[in-house]
Every structure is written in structure tokens, then in C-alpha cells.
Amino acid sequence: MFNQRGYMTTSMNDIIKETGIQKGGIYRHFKDKEQLMIEAFQFSVQIMHQHFVKMVEPCKDTKEKLNAFVEAFFDLSKNKPIVGGCPIFNAATEMDDLEGNTFIDYIDQAMDNLKDFLSNIIHKGLQSNELKEFVNPNEASIFIISILEGALVLYKLKKDEQIITSIHHYLNHYFSTIFHERQ
């Protein structure tokens, strides 16, 4: 519900109505709405991370892993594994202007973890000499994630599958520039 409607706009009454749990029952488990938001966010991020791992781990080489990462990301446009898209992006755009909000630290950490996950794939590709030496894992992961997040926003706005297809095409082109050609 938070990922679809927003953390600040989802009221406790919405949560009570959706879950059937009374306010006292909710507050028995959560100190306040902020703690509930943080734990719901962390749960959503964990589900998303597990989805990425499930898609990437079986892949044999870096090219397959990067393509699997992209596919896993585009699954978010199909409400898989979480309804509402990328929970990190959704929370970040909602919370970025709220000064003193501790929630932003959790969002920042989740984005770092996603970036590190992708950066690690790229780093291993460099170690196995699959990727060209000029590739910087940190910069490449920021670039790829930024493109994918932007694609999700455009897709949510336009509801046009061509956006996903176009971004996929251009990412494949980018990938072809960073990999050594196979003989």
C-alpha cells in the first residue's frame, strides 16, 4: 500500500481498513507510523533484492548477469515482485525534501545496496576480463540504475511498452561497448 499510494499519503485508517487490524494492534507491534513505514520499506526492498538475486545468480557470465539484472528491474514495471514499482525510487522521490527525516537514511542505504549489487557484477566482469579496462564499476552501476529508474518513471507515466523496449535496446548497445568481443 505504501509503495503504491505513498508513505505520507497512506493514513493509519487506510492501513486499518486494508489489514483489518485495529489501531491498538498495529501500535502493539510498531512504535509509530514512521517505524511501520520503515519496516514496510525494508520488507519491500528485501523482496526486490531476493528477486534480483534469483534472476542473476543462475547466470554463467557477466553479460548474462547484466541482462538478468535489467530484466529483473523491468519486472518492476509489471508489478513483480512488488506492486507499485521500485520501492527505493518511490520512497526517495517522496521523502527527499523532508529535512530531518530518518527514513531517508534507510532509502539511501537501500540504494547503496542496489548499486553495490550491480557494481559487484561489473567488478567480477573486469576480473574475469569480460569487460574492457576503462569500465568503472561504480560509475557504470550508477549509469545503468539511473537509466532503469528513469525508464520506470516514464513507463508509469505513459503506460507505453515501447519505452521499456527502447531502453532495453539502448542498454544492450551500451553493453556491447563495454564488453570485449568474443572470438
N, C-alpha and C positions, 0 to 999 in steps of 0.2 A: 504494500500500500504506500509506504514512504517512497519507494523508488518510482512509482507511477504518478502519485499525486503531489509529492514533495514533502520534505520533512517538516517544514514550518507550517504548511497549509493543512496537513493531516492533523485533525484535532483528536483529543482523547476520546471524545464522543464517537468519532469515526472508528477509532480502534475498538471501542466497546461494542459498537454495532457490528463490526466485521468479525470480531473474535467471539462475541457472546460472553466475554469475561467482564465482570463488573470492575469499576474503578479501584475498589479496595483490593481486589485480586491482582490487578496489574501492579499497584503500588506495593504489594507484598513482595513482588519479585524485582521491581525497578524503583530506585530512589525517586526518580522524576522522569519527565518526558525526555530530557536530554540523554539520560542513561539508556532509556528504551531506544531512542534514535541511534545512538552509537552502537549498541549491541545488534540492532536490526541491520545497520550498515555493515558491521563486521561480518555478520552472518551472510549477507548478500555477497560481499567480497570473497568470502571463503568459498561459497558455491561457485562463483565465477572462476576463482583460481583453480578449483578442482576440475572444472570443465576444461580450462586451458591445459592443465597437466594431462588429463585424459586424452585430449586431442594430440598433444605434442609428443608425449613420451614414446609412443609406439613407432615414431618416425625414425628412419635409419640415418638420414644425413641432414645437414643444416638447411638445405633448400626445402626439403620436405617439412622440416620443423617450422620454418618461417611461413610456409604456405598453410600449414595446420594452424599456426597462431592467427593468421589472417582469417581463416575460415571460422575459427572459434570466436573471433571478435565479431565477425559478420553474423554469427548465430544470435548475437545480442539484438540485432535488428528484427529477428524473428521471435523475439521474446524467449529465447533459450539461452542459458538455463534459468534466466531471471526475467520476469515480466518488467518492462519499462526501459530496457536498455542498460547501458553501462552504469552501475551504481556509483562508481568513482566519479565519472563525469557529472552525473546528475547531482550528486551531493556537492561537488566542487562548485558548480555554477550557481547553486542555490546559496551556499554558505560563504563564498569568497569575500563578500562585502561586510560580513558581520564581525566587527572587531571584538577581540577578547573571547571569541567562541572557541572552546576547547575541541569541539567537533572537527574543526579544520585540521588539527594535528593528526587525527585519525585518517582523514581523507588524504592528506599529504603523504602519510606513511603507506597507505594503500597504493597510491600512485607510484611511489618509490619502489614498492614491491613488484608491481606490474612491470615497471621499467627495468628493474633488475632481472626479472624472469626472462624478458626478451633480450636484454643485454648479455645475459649468460649464454643464451643460444648463439648469439653472434660471436661472443668471445671464443666459444668452443669451435665455431666455424673457422675462426682465424687460426686457432691452434692446430686444427686438422688440415690447414692450408686449402680449405674450400673457398675462402673469401680472400679478396685482394687485400694487400697490406695497408692500403690507405683507409680502410673502414675503421671507424672509431665506434666501438660497441655502444657507448653511452649516447653519442650523437645520433647514431643510426636508430637506436631504440626510441629516442625522443621524436625523431622524424616520423618513424612508422606509426607510433601511437598517436601522434598529433593528426596524421592523415586519417587514421581509422576513426578516431573520436569525431573529427570533422565530418567524415562520411556518415556516421550515425546520426549526427545532428541534422544534416541535410536530408537524409532519408526520412527521419521522423517528421521533418517539416513538409517535405514534398510528397512523401509516400510513393516515390518513383524508384523502382528496382534498377533502373539504368544508372543511378548514382552508385550503387554498390558495384555493378558491373564495370563502370568506368574506373572507379578507384582500384578495383581488383586488377584491371588491365594495367594501370599506371604503376601499381606496386610491383607487378610481375616485370615490367620494364625496368624499374629501379633494381630489382633483384638481379636481373640479367647483367646489370652494370657492375655489381659488386662481387659477383662470383667469377672464379677462374673458369675458363672454358674447359670442358672435359674433352679429352682426346678420344 
